[in-house]
Amino acid sequence: MHSSQRLFYLFLISILLVASCKSKKPVATPPTRPSTPTSTIPPKTSETLPAKPLPAVALKPLAYRMPDIPREFRGVWIATVANIDWPVSPDSPWEVQKREYIKLLDYYKNLNFNAVIVQIRTAGDAFYPSNYAPWSKYLTGKQGKAPATQENPLTWMIKEAHDRGLEFHAWLNPYRATMNLETSDLSPEHDFFKHRNWMLKYGTKWYYDPGLPEVKNHLLAIIKEVVTNYDIDAIHFDDYFYPYKEPKLDFPDKASYDKYKKPGQSRDDWRRQNVNDLILALSQTIKAQKPWVQFGISPFGVWRNQSKDPKGSPTQAGQTNYDDLYADVLLWMKNKWIDYLIPQLYWSMEHRLASHRKLADWWSNNSYGTNIYIGNGPYKIREDSDEAWKNPAELNTQVNYARTLPQIQGNAFFSAKSIYIKNQDIAQRLKNEVYDRPTLPPSFEPKTPTIIDIPVVFDVKTTTEKTQINLEKPLDPAIRYAMVQGGNDLNTLHEAIIHTAWVGGSRVRYLEVPSLNTEYLAIRWIDHYGRIVQTQVFQTPKSTRP
């Protein structure tokens, strides 16, 4: 081979080798530990991250069991009638009223309460836009006048409660039509003018006639409107059914009694049947719309005195549910028409005529499997002729006693201002000695079993402002909210601050809570019935934290 040919072949081989080397990927060398401290390395920002990040990989829950959360109802009535609790003034701008409401919620949230019972219908009126009632004068200063806002007040009120992990029980008064006899202040849209034949005057007020089928149907439509349109947790009635009896005055319902009574039926039995029919129909209406919405009633504290009925309580109450208000409360519980009962035991522990202690015992023994919460009356603290209410320990004694009774699952307090505007020392004592930890209200079982998709967490992103929990797919609409906690020690994770992310059954793909730059994350998924569907504990990858 000539030397010139050899040179040509060598040149050709070298070109092929170079081309071969260029087609191979470079071999990655192990990263070297930086010589500077890690704290000086700039954090990855959105500008330095790859334009197309790799797909998220589902986080695997740890095999760690969080301790159970105890259940106890801790509610407070927020009375709007006569502006007892809120709004402070009906003439204040909506923005001022909003600030007052938020302050009230924050106060009770800080006391570790878990439910608010908010009055949204006081006397034929409404705190929401309704097809069946005018706007309340206690909200806007004049009945029928809409608030000066594009917001729906009730939608907003519910959301603010839920954002704080508080159940919202919508409290309505069924039969009271007016608060006095001065009808010139009523809106032309009030039922007094639209359905004058429904109205009965008794004492100092006008009432709907409970004996008229049209009245019952009207009340059913009102409740259906609220349940259908709002994300409430419960419909709540208080103790006002037939009105408390006035001395020497008969309730003037003879015409409807004569028209609708059954042969041989006494007026007392007929009146009780009217209320029973309403309660049953309400229960069916609520559950047909949203089976998870609870129906609760807060009756007067005495069903019947023992002197009238051996099954009654050892009390000497001047009026009772069964005999005077025509509210056959025990029947409603026996027939499972209601989900909970809050008897108003507004007396002191050893009251001579109606002992709180003896009545709590009686209701615990006559619950028929219904959740019983005790109604407490802190409005009497330092305001009542009963000397017991001057003792700062009276309220705590009552709550602690309720906890000893097997069928009692919590308490509710009337009313919000009683330990908010005044008696804040009693409120602090309640928190320090009794409500020292947050807890969940009781759960309920659906009538038909449900299968719920367990959420799969794909990744967690944390900034200095918030933590975003991203999910594999939209949440099962049966999930109502999540309770999120973050901590750096598994053993104390359950003691961390609870952040509530309320989704209300919407099919969201992620949750947001305040920033949790922590080693571990716990999520409890809770359904519409208050049941914990699943508790998940994750170790959050460091790459997801700032």
Disulfide bonds with the S-S distance in Angstrom:
none
